[in-house]
């Protein structure tokens, strides 16, 4: 799968979940349904894996968690929206596509 195909599958999955559930629910139902949709499209999904920091080569677990990661054979997608923002009260939403 090319990166455009991967991102398209993720966006389509998220839109399907939102269309089915509608607005106004807490985060957890959306996350679980998105995980289901991604799994049905061939992704391996991990819900709320730890996100350690690396300081001087030492892994330090400080309680950060990703919402979910979606893995394919040739890449990983990390989706985050619960890291504390540096200077804004609004949540951070990030999607990173990276070949492994």
Secondary structure as GFF3:
##gff-version 3
##sequence-region A 1 100
A	DSSP	alpha_helix	3	21	.	.	.	ID=ss1
A	DSSP	alpha_helix	27	40	.	.	.	ID=ss2
A	DSSP	beta_strand	44	47	.	.	.	ID=ss3
A	DSSP	beta_strand	53	55	.	.	.	ID=ss4
A	DSSP	beta_strand	58	60	.	.	.	ID=ss5
A	DSSP	beta_strand	68	72	.	.	.	ID=ss6
A	DSSP	beta_strand	75	80	.	.	.	ID=ss7
A	DSSP	beta_strand	94	99	.	.	.	ID=ss8
###
